[in-house]
Amino acid sequence: MVKCSFCGEKLKTGTGKMFVTNANRVYYFCSGKCEKNWGMKRNPKKVKWTETHRKLKESR
């Protein structure tokens, strides 16, 4: 199982998108929404609908 690089959701086999940079870094995205937010350089910790944000708020 692979996780989305932006929101942290688990991706099912055969779904999502893989983005590889010139520096051989691999990013996985579950949707266009995640891909666009990552492209706009948003911080997943500050976006309320991401798993990362939920875990951060839960631990406080």
C-alpha positions in Angstrom: 0.0 0.0 0.0 1.2 3.5 -0.9 0.1 6.7 0.8 -0.8 9.9 -0.9 2.1 12.3 -0.7 -0.2 15.2 0.2 -3.2 14.1 2.3 -1.8 10.8 3.6 -4.7 8.6 2.4 -3.9 5.0 1.4 -4.1 4.3 -2.3 -5.6 1.1 -3.7 -3.6 -0.8 -6.3 -4.2 0.6 -9.7 -5.5 4.0 -8.6 -4.0 7.5 -8.3 -1.1 9.2 -10.0 2.6 8.9 -9.7 4.8 12.0 -10.2 8.6 11.5 -10.6 10.9 14.6 -10.5 14.2 15.0 -12.3 16.0 14.3 -9.0 14.3 10.8 -8.9 12.0 11.7 -6.1 8.6 9.9 -6.4 5.3 11.5 -5.2 1.9 9.7 -5.2 -1.4 11.5 -5.4 -4.9 10.1 -4.8 -6.7 12.8 -6.7 -6.3 15.9 -8.8 -7.2 18.0 -5.7 -4.2 16.7 -3.8 -1.9 17.1 -6.8 -3.0 20.7 -7.4 -2.6 21.6 -3.7 0.9 20.1 -3.7 1.7 22.1 -6.9 0.6 25.3 -5.1 3.1 24.4 -2.3 0.4 24.3 0.4 1.3 22.7 3.7 -0.8 19.6 4.4 -0.6 20.3 8.1 -2.6 23.5 7.6 -5.2 22.1 5.2 -8.2 20.9 7.3 -9.3 17.9 5.2 -6.0 16.0 5.2 -5.1 13.1 7.5 -1.9 14.9 8.5 -4.0 17.8 9.9 -6.3 15.5 11.7 -3.5 13.6 13.4 -1.8 16.9 14.4 -5.0 18.2 16.0 -5.7 14.9 17.7 -2.3 14.8 19.4 -2.8 18.3 21.0 
